Amino acid sequence: MKHQNVRETLIERTIAVIANEGLDRTTTKAVVTGTGINEAYIYRQFLDKDDMLVKTFDSLDEELLGKVLEYLSIMEMTDLPFKERCWLYFSAIWEFLIGHREKCLAFVQYFYSPYFSRYSAEDHKRRFQVVVEKFGVVFREEADVWMILNHILNVMLDFAVKVHNGQMSTSDNYTEHVFRVIYVSVEQYFK
């Protein structure tokens, strides 16, 4: 297996273990189980377990950012009413979160852990600064765009976890409910 393929396999397995076993139960042994990769290879790809977790989150964070930016053009469709653009944009990101159970759950496990604040918070903020700048134009000048976007992400993640844990359905009604919760909470900040 090539160097990059080993690294990608380890990241994929780390995502699966975090999602299904929890961050606290994610061990190097659990990550390599069933892969045919010797546990020692983890230390050839990463500095240590913490570095493996950080790089796994970085991968998830980059993928989420990619989706956020991919669908950003929806917000520029000025022929549609603003709320409808928000709905379409929300729906695209929501479908991504709902459509990738393990990635979503692993992201959440890490995002709300001490690992995130210790190793990844600054990189996450730097990475998503482009989104803050793009959305800055739709919010009033006094609005804290970073805080608002974090609020939106937190609400989406919270509801997505409820779907993945079977507490809520994936029905259109539920999706509309999540959108309304978010929209109503931030509409006061729109220009």
ZIJOZI-V420623 format. One record per residue. N is the residue number from 1. RES is the residue in one small letter. SS is DSSP state (H for helix, E for strand, - for the rest). PSI is psi in whole degrees, 0 to 359 (NA if undefined). Layout:
n=[N/N]
res=[RES/RES]
ss=[SS/SS]
psi=[PSI/PSI]
This chain:
n=[1/2/3/4/5/6/7/8/9/10/11/12/13/14/15/16/17/18/19/20/21/22/23/24/25/26/27/28/29/30/31/32/33/34/35/36/37/38/39/40/41/42/43/44/45/46/47/48/49/50/51/52/53/54/55/56/57/58/59/60/61/62/63/64/65/66/67/68/69/70/71/72/73/74/75/76/77/78/79/80/81/82/83/84/85/86/87/88/89/90/91/92/93/94/95/96/97/98/99/100/101/102/103/104/105/106/107/108/109/110/111/112/113/114/115/116/117/118/119/120/121/122/123/124/125/126/127/128/129/130/131/132/133/134/135/136/137/138/139/140/141/142/143/144/145/146/147/148/149/150/151/152/153/154/155/156/157/158/159/160/161/162/163/164/165/166/167/168/169/170/171/172/173/174/175/176/177/178/179/180/181/182/183/184/185/186/187/188/189/190/191]
res=[m/k/h/q/n/v/r/e/t/l/i/e/r/t/i/a/v/i/a/n/e/g/l/d/r/t/t/t/k/a/v/v/t/g/t/g/i/n/e/a/y/i/y/r/q/f/l/d/k/d/d/m/l/v/k/t/f/d/s/l/d/e/e/l/l/g/k/v/l/e/y/l/s/i/m/e/m/t/d/l/p/f/k/e/r/c/w/l/y/f/s/a/i/w/e/f/l/i/g/h/r/e/k/c/l/a/f/v/q/y/f/y/s/p/y/f/s/r/y/s/a/e/d/h/k/r/r/f/q/v/v/v/e/k/f/g/v/v/f/r/e/e/a/d/v/w/m/i/l/n/h/i/l/n/v/m/l/d/f/a/v/k/v/h/n/g/q/m/s/t/s/d/n/y/t/e/h/v/f/r/v/i/y/v/s/v/e/q/y/f/k]
ss=[-/-/H/H/H/H/H/H/H/H/H/H/H/H/H/H/H/H/H/H/H/-/H/H/H/-/-/H/H/H/H/H/-/-/-/-/-/-/H/H/H/H/H/H/H/-/-/-/H/H/H/H/H/H/H/H/H/H/H/H/H/H/H/H/H/H/H/H/H/H/-/H/H/H/H/H/-/-/-/-/-/H/H/H/H/H/H/H/H/H/H/H/H/H/H/H/H/H/H/-/H/H/H/H/H/H/H/H/H/H/H/-/-/H/H/H/H/H/H/H/H/H/H/H/H/H/H/-/H/H/H/H/H/H/H/H/H/H/E/-/-/-/-/-/H/H/H/H/H/H/H/H/H/H/H/H/H/H/H/H/H/H/H/H/-/-/-/-/-/-/-/H/H/H/H/H/H/H/H/H/H/H/H/H/H/H/H/H/H/E/-]
psi=[134/158/309/322/322/313/314/319/316/320/315/317/323/318/312/317/315/313/321/335/340/154/321/334/8/106/163/324/316/325/319/347/126/2/339/6/132/140/330/335/336/320/354/336/331/157/319/187/317/317/322/318/317/313/327/314/317/318/314/318/318/320/317/315/318/317/318/317/325/321/2/331/338/321/345/1/78/349/348/147/149/314/323/321/317/317/312/319/311/313/319/315/320/314/323/312/318/329/355/74/303/318/317/312/321/318/311/314/315/315/325/20/165/335/317/308/328/316/335/346/315/319/320/314/317/316/317/4/326/325/319/315/318/319/347/330/341/348/155/155/323/354/142/92/319/315/319/314/325/321/313/313/315/317/316/315/318/312/323/320/321/321/311/332/3/10/336/160/173/22/160/323/318/318/315/322/313/316/314/318/314/311/314/326/340/350/334/343/351/151/NA]
